[in-house]
Amino acid sequence: GSYTYTPGAGAAALAEGATATDTFSYTLKDNDGSFSTTTVTITVTGTTDGVPTVTITDNNAGATGDESVQEDAALTGNTFTINTPDGLGSLSIAGQTITAAALNNASTTNIAVNTTQGLLTITDYNSATGVVTYNYDPAGTSQDHSGAEIVHNFAIVVTDSDGTTANDSLDILITDTAPVANADTDSTDADTNASGNVRTDVGGADVDGADAAEITGVVAGTQIGDISGGVNTPIAGTLGSLTVQADGSYTYTPGAGAAALAEGATATDTFSYTLKDNDGSFSTTTVTITVTGTTDGAPTVTITDNNAGATGDESVVEDGALSGNTFTITAPDGLGSLSIAGQTITAAALNNASTTNIAVNTSQGLLTITDYNSATGVVTYNYDPAGTAKDHTSGEVVDNIAVVVTDSDGTTANGTLDILITDTAPVANADTDSTDADSNATGNVRTDVGGADVDGADAAEITGVVAGTQTGDISGGVNTPIAGTLGSLTIQADGSYTYTPGAGAAALAEGATATDTFSYTLKDDDGSFSTTTVTITVTGTTDGLPTVTITDNNAGATGDESVQEDAALTGNTFTINTPDGLGSISVAGQSITAAALNNASTSSIAVNTSQGLLTITDYNSTTGVVTYNYDPAGTAKDHTSGEVVDNIAVVVTDSDGTTASDSLDILITDTAPVANADTDATDADSNATGNVRTDVGGADVDGADAAEITGVVAGTQTGDISGGVNTAIAGTLGSLTIQTDGSYTYTPGAGAAALAEGATATDTFSYTLKDDDGSFSTTTVTITVTGTTDGAPTVTITDNNAGATGDESVVEDGTLSGNTFTITAPDGLGSISVAGQSITAAALNNASTTNIAINTSQGLLTITDYNSATGVVTYNYDPTGTAKDHTSGEVIDNIAVVVTDSDGTTASDSLDILITDTAPVANADTDATNADTNATGNVRTDVGGADIDGADAAEITGVVAGTQTGDISGGVNTAIAGTLGSLTIQADGSYTYTPGAGAAALAEGATATDTFSYTLKDNDGSFSTTTVTITVTGTTDGAPTVTITDNNAGATGDESVQEDATLTGNTFTISAPDGLGSISVAGQTITAAALNNASTTNITVSNGNGVLTITDYNSATGVVTYNYDPAGTSQDHSGAEVVHNFAIVVTDSDGTTA
């Protein structure tokens, strides 16, 4: 009748939580043919066997896509896998739905999925493994892949039978097929063309690939990449030219390079071409032509002597030129190159000289090749001896120009083209001019009529000017006013001049004349020179009014000049003019005579102004320029209110008393202090001191006004900082105190202490330096701190257990309060860890406010305080923090304590707390009764024997008869038979003692004791065992009895059993108040002793009515327990029911029976 029901596909198709029933029928039949038929109905609840999946293996090894195929190829037998634990509903590929039935039939009827991405054909599906097999043709839709590789993405969606879906993308990389161009070779001699086809010739035949291809580019030399152009065009190589058509046919024509080869010598000419298909894929390779040289002749150089016996072949003056001159070269083997004055000219460049002239710098000039006739060998040239600005001061020179011709096979011929260059010198002629005392005279000493100079062959210019008449080579004074007796003359290098009448001219009487003479030198490029004079005649005129000219040099700002309050002006000027002669000047009201002014360069003149001191240091009577210095501190003026202007009145008076005036306005600007960045260094144990205002390297500049430190902050800050002076400012590593005078002390703090030994870090502060008028400058002080070792951290845990296990002790129901251990961290505390729980230094320092609870393996430790000065950590401990059971007796809570300092060094110890167990105490109990009366009470609470529970909850866990020690288990809430009766004790200690046969056997008034033992055990397994002793007094007894209960409810007999079954654990009850003697079952006598031992040694009673086996006897209750087997005598009851009768007789101790 045992069965197994196995859910199948129908069950798998149930949605999760849905139910359905599955019904089966079966027949039960016995040996004599009797049977019964019924049903078995199984209710199945749907589950999720798992969501569907799509698995597409990436076979592209990291490249794009899952599979790869060339554009003109196909994939065959490729696979992906689907899984639908709840049953397959359908599969969708690229939006085309395929039913489960169609998919299962795919090996018979292939399934075509035709998309714009190609044709995918499913050819098989294995429903057991979920493997879907497919073919793929990228040409399914004639897809063009001209854009290089593309990826076709097929969306795969699998739907299970309950509608759940899974998806993935099958990505197929379609690679382009490119043409392959293979290298070609051919050979010829220098006189013969070579032809062939680069695409079809054996040995270098090209492969087109999938698409039509043609030649699209040709170049000379070896080149990679996509070459464009040059098809059907002669491409010049090193030896000849190659023409390649689009279809690959070619012709190679040997050229000058081939002709230059020596007879029998070989060389190669390489070209590159590109083969490209319709979609742009290409391949580039080479065509190499080997050329063999043929027979030629030697080169020559012919230079004609055109100087008729004089030096050289040609002649030219240094400022002249040769034009259209020639020499002749030949190179029968082909021209390789021409060298002129060491400059190599290629045959190609020479052949192109008429278009692109070739300039050759020789040792004495510039030779330019303007033409070359390759048929006659005539080289045409121009020659300019000034080409290199050559100096010919030593007379005639010859430019010897080496001419070397080299043919194509390296044979040379040479000659020398000698050009004679003759020298010319400049001539300077005397000049004159005239003007009046009020007018400038201008002209040009080199070009003016009557005194025009001659340059000669070389470029010339004015190189020197002086006053008066002088000969020789004058140097300097060009473009400079040269003072004469009446005025000044300025001559430029090009000869242009300006004569400016001066005081001497102004002093001439009206109509009077005088001359002013100057000398100048004209020098050419090669150093040839000529010196002459310029004479100016000046006529006196009537003079004009005086003037004062003060130039505004402040570019639109206030005033004419500017100076900082702590600086000075030096060498500044203003100009006065008194055409009728200087009388005096007045500066800031102070009168200065003409004589004193003219002597100012010797005796400077000091003038106190309203804002400073002006000192006249020079006066040029010719130009009227007054030179002065100015010091704004002359009157110790304070400019705290900002800029001020010193308005200095300047008045000039001429010799006839006429005056002119102006104001010299000097702007005096304020100066701000400048604070420069400071640096210092120290270690984590040492202060750093210094002065930010005066220390070398970062010394500050006060400016004009007194300044001091007015603000300090941590970090980098700009702007006007206020406050923090003479105050310890906390940085990241320590604190900085700066006084107003700039002196400072830097004290390393916890951040510095946290540095590892030798490690460095910087602490930056900003300060403001401000002067009396509020100008300020802000900068930084950066302290570099190097870490030191102040010592390793420690953990100190005192052993307070006086030699016993652990450091502290607590009973399991007690607590520790105010206990301590000590930590040190000389380099600064980073953190501590207690029982693996990390505690930051900040949290530890705050423990007195916010206690820190730590669950240990055996309890709860709470940190209540930390003294950072002494390192003492105060804690409480509760061993019940984790409700730990101490069944094994005492336990130790080993609490790891680890201290980590600020530089990561650690120290550790174990705080070991001994937790002692409290065991219950069971005390012996006594009670008394008579043989007819039960006794009740409570062994745990009754006076005289009350038990003690200890720390843990306790209860009675075991009861036995007699006296026993140790941990008794079982028998609670069970009648335990003693010698006189039975005792039932509950877990809470309440009990009932029921006198039994033993008690009943006592003579009236006689006494006897019945002893039992019990164990009191607490929650953690601690126990105590003691006794309960009952004293029983005998009473008068009665007659024995046999009680058999009728359990057949009115049917025949007392018990019923089927012929092939048994009775087990059935009972009847006897009593023998005067004590049991024996019993008899079916005539078989059983002693009281055997009956009391029946639970150990069963008693078998066998006769023709079956086998009855007594398995137990409870002497307290009189209950006899038995089993019965009707087949004991192999009786066949096929004919109908039968009754087996067993006679039971009980005999008490005095022979009375029942």
Secondary structure, 3 states (H helix, E strand, C coil): CCCCCCCCHHHHCCCCCCEEEEEEEEEEECCCCCEEEEEEEEEEECCCCCCCEEECCCCCCCCCCCEEEECCCCEEEEEEEEECCCCEEEEEECCEEEEHHHHHCCCCCCEEEEECCEEEEEEEEECCCCEEEEEEEHHHHCCCCCCCCEEEEEEEEEEECCCCEEEEEEEEEEECCCCECCCEEEEEECCCCEEEECCCCCCCCCECCCCCEEEEEEEECCCCCCCCECCCCCEECCCEEEEECCCCEEEEEECHHHHCCCCCCEEEEEEEEEEEECCCCEEEEEEEEEEECCCCCCCEEECCCCCCCCCCCEEEECCCCEEEEEEEEECCCCEEEEEECCEEEEHHHHHCCCCCCEEEECCCCEEEEEEEECCCCEEEEEEEHHHHCCCCCCCCEEEEEEEEEEECCCCEEEEEEEEEEECCCCECCCEEEEEECCCCEEEECCCCCCCCCECCCCCEEEEEEEECCCCCCCCECCCCCEECCCEEEEECCCCEEEEEECHHHHCCCCCCEEEEEEEEEEEECCCCEEEEEEEEEEECCCCCCCEEECCCCCCCCCCCEEEECCCCEEEEEEEEECCCCEEEEEECCEEEEHHHHHCCCCCCEEEECCCCEEEEEEEECCCCEEEEEEEHHHHCCCCCCCCEEEEEEEEEEECCCCEEEEEEEEEEECCCCECCCEEEEEECCCCEEEECCCCCCCCCECCCCCEEEEEEEECCCCCCCCECCCCCEECCCEEEEECCCCEEEEEECHHHHCCCCCCEEEEEEEEEEEECCCCEEEEEEEEEEECCCCCCCEEECCCCCCCCCCCEEEECCCCEEEEEEEEECCCCEEEEEECCEEEEHHHHHCCCCCCEEEECCCCEEEEEEEECCCCEEEEEEECCCCCCCCCCCCEEEEEEEEEEECCCCEEEEEEEEEEECCCCECCCEEEEEECCCCEEEECCCCCCCCCECCCCCEEEEEEEECCCCCCCCECCCCEEECCCEEEEECCCCEEEEEECHHHHCCCCCCEEEEEEEEEEEECCCCEEEEEEEEEEECCCCCCCEEECCCCCCCCCCCCCCCCCCCEEEEEEEEECCCCEEEEEECCEEEEHHHHHCCCCCCEEEEECCEEEEEEEEECCCCEEEEEEEHHHHCCCCCCCCCCCCCCEEEEECCCCEC
